[in-house]
Each structure stands twice: as structure tokens, then as C-alpha cells.
């Protein structure tokens, strides 16, 4: 397909759309199938076009050919600039000129409100459409998962203190954020997490055995025991990528995944549309990865949901020292992203907000959405932290009682006569028994084969890796008392 486009050389010409937005380039999606566009221009016009042609074209008989997969003609008109018209600066096309010097002050902007559904008597204030579709059994499952998560956190934190695992991170106070948001997503959505999203894995299908396999680094761990506890690998089972400790790196990964999903949808319009979803804390929002990911997602219209868990602390740094602006949600509009602040202790608000965010993220071929879930981190940052060194026990008191996500949902269930004290006691007793049973089983399982330390780097072992493997075996045989090979599947033969 050849389409000639002429640029007039004898006067300044600007191509813009009906909103006045400058359009001087094409969006190129490269693929095996390609079209050709021939751009006829003189020398001066070529110089003006160099920026968008550079690296994506080649000269041919005085013109250019650009290979693209998709071309959409803009509804544009050519306009000759007159001296009476104000300039349209490329960096802010819609900005109007003014002779008033007025600095934009945060104090002049209203504080972003926090969306919630339940009042503090656990009564639904507004019946949103997405909530009307929920049945009682689904909501009971949410509550049971929240209780299971809370109980798992308590037991495994104790197990770390006993020396049975090396590390643990609890989610106390944030259970509704994890369970409610994960419940609103599709199984095909691509998830990247930080390290406090145990509930996301649970809601999407991770079992107690799966958790224990990773926490004890046994042979059933998809990550082969390479990651520290709570850094789960769930790509194959729940479509959630392996967790990494490096703060914020998962945010641009989600943008990239969303862009790939967008391109896939363009190549196969009949496929089911999916979104990328990323979870991160308020501290990670101070990383450069956050800003780069949001900007790229906005400019490329990526179908991605950015979920910030604002729990008040970045380890020991409170939000009062983390930022001066209006939280994290206010940063979205500055990148051109629709944003919403949500009560993270209200699971109905979390679910409804995530459902709507997903719907918006898929509109018009895709766009990013930012959600800021407000909560309070009741637990220590991790088992390596003592939070009472930087906050008082009284600070956490309201969040363990009235503002606690479990208590709020339990009260709603009791108001509906779907739950009572007897059911609560029986369920907690059963969950504790189940967790302890899987803990003991996971602890007894063999560790991964010793040879797995050399896996997943090269398709075939290099000469250096083979030499290292032989040297390791030599040392193990020479000093058998120094190596716990019997704890690994296959023992020395597993190497």
C-alpha cells in the first residue's frame, strides 16, 4: 500500500487534529505483515521530517519508505499560521496565554476524596452495579480468604521467630486490598507484585501447599528455592510473575506487559482483551521506575492498572516524610492518567474500584489507570523490623478495631445473618489446623536437586559452568560433613 504525502515548502504548514493537538508523526507497530508509505518531499521538508523517520526508514529515489503494521489516517487539516494567532507550544498545546503571573500551588487544589461503599456500621451506602452481581457465597469466600491470610501471617511470623524459616512479611491491615482487588481481575490478566501481595496469590488460586513450598524452598517451589521467603513465583499457576526484592522494578515490567497485550489484541482482535496489573507501596512510588512506567504507559496508551498500597509507611519512613503532595493519586493526572483514591479497608470499595478501573483500562484500545488504596500497616514491615521503634502501640489501636478490614466485612456478614461467633471460632480452628499441617509437610519435603543451581541460565552449560559443577562435586565429596546434600532431592547424585 503506497500513500503519497506532500509537505509544502514555501510557507510554514502545521498538521493538527480537531483538538489542536500537533500531529506530525505516525504510530508504527512493526510486524511480519507490513505496509509501505511513500513520503514525497523536498530537501527542506526532509530535514523537518528527520526526527520521526530516523531509525525507522530508508531513502529510496528521493523519498522515504517506512514499514508499519497499522496505519490510521488522522482527521487532520493543513493550516497556514497567521501573525495574529497565538503560538501553540508543542509541550502544552492547549495552554492559553495570560498576562497574569499565577503559580500553581498545591494549597489551591482540593484534597482528593477517598471512595468508599460501606459506612462504619458496615452498611452499604450505595449499591454499585458491580456489587449487585455478587452472591453471598462469593463474599463469604472473600472473608474466609482474608481470615486464612491473617492466620497464615501469624503462624509464619512465629515460625520465623522459631528459626524454621529465615524471613516473613505479613499483610495485617491490608487484607481487603489484596483479596478485593484480585477478585475483580480476570485470570488472564498479567500480574506483577512487590512482596506483600500474598493475598493476591491466594485469591487467584495459590494453595497452602504452594505457599509452604516457597517459604521452605523445597522441591515443589517453582522458583527452585532461589528467592527469599514471600517472593512467590506464580506465572504458570496464577499468571503472577515472580516477586523481586528490588523496589519498584515490577512497575515498568507491568507497563511492558500491557503494551505487549495491546499489540497482541491488535494482531488478533478476536482474542479476549487483558490488562497488566502492578502492585507497589507508597515508598516504591518514590522510585524513578514509578515515574518512568506511568509516563510510558500514558504515551503508549497501555492497558495497565497501577495499584498503590498506601499503608502509611515505607519501612520506617512515614508518609509525612515520604512526600509533600496529596498522596500518590494526585500524580496520575500529571501524566494524563485517570486516578482514584479508595478506602482500602472497605473490600466492597476495593472490588468496585478495581472492576471499574479494568473496564476503563480496556476502553478505546487501552489506557492506564492509577488506584491508590488507603490502609494502615498494622504489622511490622517484616520480621527484620521492630515498628515500635518509630511508632507507638496506640497509633495502631484504631486499625485493629473499628477500621480493621476483617472486622468490617465480618460485621456486614453478621448483619446479613451469614456469619456468627460459632462459625468464626470453628473456621479459625480449622484454618489453623490446615496451615500447621501444610507447614509440617512443607518443612519435611526435600530441597530442590543440587544441579538446579546451574539451571535456567544457558540452554546448554558453558565450559565454565561445567567446570564449576565438577569442582562443587569434588568439594562435597572431600568435605561431606560440611554440606547438607541429604536434604536435597537425589542427594549427591542430584548434582
N, C-alpha and C positions, 0 to 999 in steps of 0.2 A: 504494500500500500504506500503510494508516494503522494505526499501532500505539500505543495509549494506554499511558502510563507514569505512575503516580501517585507522588508524593512525600508522605509522611505528615508533617504539620506539628506535631503535638503532642508529639513526642519525637524525640531525635536518632537518625537512621537512617543506617547506613553500608552501601553496597553493595560487597561484596568477593567475590573468586573463591575457589576451594578452597584456594589457597595463601596466602590472607590478603592478597593484593595489592589495594589500593584501586582500584576501577573506578567512576568517576563520569562518564565521557565516552564518546562514540562515536568510532570512527575513520572519517573521512569521505574518500572518494575521489570527487571531483567529475567528472562526465562528462555527455555529452549525454543518456544514459539516466539517469533519476533516480527514486528512491523518495521517499516522504514519511513522516515520523514525526511524529505529533501528541503533544506532551507536555502533559498536563493538570496544572496546579499552581497553588497559591495564591500570594499576593504574596511571602510569606517564602521559599517554595521557589524562586520565580523568581529572587530575589536570589542564592540559593546556586548556581543554575544559570547565572548570567550569564556566568561565566568561559569555559565551553566553548561557549556559544551565541553569544557576542559575535562579530560579523562574519560569521557563517555562517547566520543565521536572520532571520526577521521575525515580528513579533507578528501574531496572527490570532485574533480572537474569544476573547481571554483565554488563548490557548495559543501554541505556537510551531510553526513548520514548518521543518524542516531538510532541504535537498536533499542526498542522498548517492547514490553509485553502488553501494555494497556495505554491507550491514548484517549483522553476525554476532551473534546473541544470546549473551551471556556466560552461562556456567554459574555463576550467582551466587545468593546468598541474602541476604535482608534480616535484619540482626542488630541487636538493641537493645543498646546499650552499658550494662554494669553497672559500678558503682563498684569492683568487685573485680578488674576486668580491667585489665592494664597498657595504656598508650596505644600505638597503632600510628602512629608518626610517618610522615607521607606520604613524607618523604625517605629513609626506611630502614625499610620495613615489616617486614622480617624480623629486625631488630636486637633482641636481648634486653637487658633492663635488668640492670645489675650494680652492686654497691656497691664493686667493685674498680677503682681508677683505673689503667688499663693503657694506656699509649701504644703505638701500633703502630710498631714500629721496623724499618727495613729489615734490620738485622743479625739480627733474629729469623726472617727469612724465608729459605728455602733458595734458592740461586742457580739460576736456570732452566737446565736442561741443554741441550746442543746436539745435536740429532738428526743422526745420520749413518748411512750404509749401508756404505760402504767403509772397511776399515782402511787403514793407511798402507803396506800391501803391495799395495793395490788389489784386495783380495779382498772379495767381498760377504759381509757378516756375517749379514744376514737377507734372505731373499727375500720382499719385499713383493709383494702381489698385482699392483699396477700395474706392477711391474718384470718380472713373469713374462710379461706381454703383449708386451714389447719384443722385436723381432728384431734380429739383428746388423747388418743394413743400416741400420736406424734409428739405432743407436748410432754406427755409422761416419759417418753424415751429421752427427750432433751434433759429432763430433770434427772433421770437415772444416770445419764452420761455425766452430768455435772457432779453428782454425788460420787460417782466412780472416780472421776478425775481428782476430786478433792481428797478422797480416801487414798488413792494411789500416791498423791503428793505427800501425804502424811507418812505413809508407810515407807516410801522410798527415801524420804529425808531422814527417817530414823535408821534405815538400813545403811545410809552413808555414814551416819554417826557411829555405827557399829563396825565400820570398816568393810562392809560387804560390797559396796560399790564406791567409786572414787569421787563422785560428784553428782549433784542433782539440782534441778531448778523447778520450783513449784509455781503454780498459777493462781494461788488463792486470791480471790477478789476479781479475777478476770475470766472466770469460767463461762459466763454468759457471752463474752466477746468471742471466745473460741467456738463454743458449741453453736451459738445462734448464727454466726456468720457462715460457718462451714455448712450448716443445714440449708442455707439459701443458695449454695453454689451447685453447679452441675458436676457430675462425676468426670466429665471430660475437660473441665477447666484445669489449667495448669497452675499449680501452687508452688510458691517459694516462701519459705518461713525463716524466722530468726531462730530463737531457741526456747521460747516459752509457749509454743503452739502445740503442746501435747494434746490438747482438746480438739484441735483441728484434725490431727491424725486419727483420734478416737472416733469422732463423728463421721469421718469418711471411711471407716472400716478397719482401722488397726485394732487388733485384739490384745488382751493382756499378755498373751504369749509373745506377740510381736514386740511389745514394749520391753518385756524382760529379756528377750533375745538381744536387743540392742544395749540395754542397761548393763547386762553381764557380758556383753561381747562374745556370745557363744556362736557355735557353727551355724545357727539359724539366722543370724543377723545379716541382712542384705548388704550392709556396709563392711562385712567381714572383720568386725572388731577394730576398725581403723579410726573411728571417730569417738570422741569423749561422750559420756552418757548424756542423754536428752537430745542428741544430734541424730535424729532418726533419718533413715533412708526409706522413702515410700513411693518412689517413682512407679514401680511396677504394680504395686497393690492399690494405692490410693491417689496416684498421679500428683504426689507431692515430692519435690526434689530433696535431695539430702541437705540437711541443715549444716551450715558452716558457722564457726565462731567469729570469723572476721566480720565486723559490724558493718552492715549496710550493703554488702556486696550482692545480696539477693534482690535488691531493688532494681538495678539496671537489668538483671537477669530476667525479671518479670516483664520489663518493657520489651526486651528482645524476644521473649517467648510470645508475647502478644502480637508483635509485628509479624512473626512467623505465622501465627494463627490467622492474621489478616490476609497475608499473601496466599495461604492455603485456601482460604474462603474465596478469594478472587479467582484462583485457578479451578476450584471446584465449588461453584455456587450452590450445588445441591447438598453439600455437606452440612452437618449440624454446626452452627456457629458456637464458638467457645471463647472464653476470656482468659487472660492471665491475671493472677491474683497474688499479691505480695503482702506479707505481714511484717511489721517492724515496730520498734518502740519510739518514744519521743526522743530518746537520745540518738538513735540512728538517723533521725531526721536532721541532725546537725552535721551529718557526714556529706561530703561532696557527691557521693553516689546518689543520694536522695534527690538533690537538685538537678543533676545531670539526667537522671532517669525520668523525672517529671517533665523536663523541658523537651527531651527527645520524644516521649510519649505524646506530648501535646502537638508537636510539629509534624509528627508522622501519623497522628490520629490512631494511636494503638488502642485496641480494646483491652484495657487493663484497669483493675481496681487496686488502688493503693490503700491499704488498711493500716492505719497507725493506732497502736495501743498506747494511749497517753495515760500511763498509770501513776504519774506524778514524780517518778524518779528515773534517772539514768544511773544505775547502780546507786551511788551515794549522792549524786548531784540532783537536787530538787529542780523542778521546772522553773522556779523563781530565779535560778542561776543558769538555767539552760537556754532561755530565750527571753526577749522583752516584748515580743509581739503577742497577738491574740492566739496563742496556741499554735497548732500545726495546720488546722483547716484554712486559716487565712492565707496560707502560702499557695494554695491551689489556684485561686483566681489570678494571681500574678503570673502564672504560667498558662493561663487560659483554660483552666480545668475546673469543672463543676465540683463543688465540695460540700460536705455535710458533716456537722458535729452531732454526735449521738451519745445518749446515755448508755454506757457500756455495762451498767448493772441491770438494765432492763432488756431481757432476752427478746421480747417481742419487738422492741425498737431496733435492736441489732439485726434481727431477721428481716424486718420490713425494709430497713435501710439498705441492707446488702442485696435484697431482691431487686429493689428499685435501681440500685447502682449497677447491677448486672444488666438490667434491661436497658439503661441509658448507655452503658459501655458498648452495646452492640448496635445502637442506632446509627443509621447512615453509613454503615461500613466500619464503624468503630471510633471510639474516643475514650480517653482516660477519665477516671473518676477518683476523687480522694475522699476517704471516710476517716474521721477522727473519732475513735471510740474512747470516751472518758471513763476512767475507772480509778481504782486505788490498789496499789500493790501491797496487799496485807502481808505476804510472805517476805522473807529476806530476799535479796537479789538472787542468791544461790546459797548452797551450803558452805561456800567460801566467804560468806558475808555475815556480819552482825549489824542489822539495820538499826538496832537501838543505840548504836554509837553516834547516829546522826538524826534520830527522831525519837520521840518519846512513845511509850506504850499507849498513852492516852490519845495520841494522834490517830492511831489505827482503830480505836474503840468503836466509833460510829460505823465504820465499814465492816466490822464483824457482826453488827447487829442490824439496825434499820436499813442501811444501804448495801447490805450483802446480797449479791445476785442469787445465791441459793435460797436464802430466806424469802426473798421477794417472790420467786417463782413458786416456792413451796406454799406460801400463803395464798397465791392465786389458785393453786390446785386444791387447797383445803376449802377455799371459798366455793369452789365448784363441786365439792364433796368427792373429789377424785383421789384424795390422799388423806392420811391421818397419822397419828402418832404411832400406832401399832405397825402400820405399813412402813413407816420411816425406820423404826427400830429393826424390823425384820430384814428390810432391804440392806441397810448398812451392815448388819451382821453377815449377810450372805456375801456382799461385795468384799468385805474384809477377808472372809474365808477364801473367796476365789483368788484374790490378789496374793495372799500368802501362799496358796497352793502353787500358783504360777511362778512366784518368786523362788520357792524352793526347787521347782523343776528347772527353771532357767539357770539357777546357780549351779546345778549338778551337770548340766549339759557340757560336752566337750567344747573347747575353744576351736576356732577355725584351723584348718590344716596349716602347718608352718609355711608351706610353699605359697600360701595365698599372699604373703607379704611381697612376693615378686609378681603377682598378677596385676592385670589391668593397667599396665604402663606401656608396654610394647606388644604388638601382635605376636612377635617371636622374641624370646630373650636375647639380649645382646651378649657379646662375648664378656663384657664387664659384669653383667648380671649373672651369667653362668659361673664366672669365677667367684663372685661374692657368695653365690648359693653353695658352691663347693667348700668355700672357706668357712661358712657358717656351720655346715655339717661337720667339718673337721674339728671345729672348736667344741661343738656339742658333744661329739664322741670323746674328745680329750678331757673335757670337764663336765661329765654328766650330772654331777651334783649341783651345778650352777644353773641348769636350765630345766624348766618345768615341762619338758616335752610330753610327759604322760598326760598332761591336762589338755593337749591338743589332739584333734581328730587324726588318727593314724600314727601318732607318736613320731619317732624319728623317721619312719617310713613315709610320713606325710610331707617330708621335705624332698 
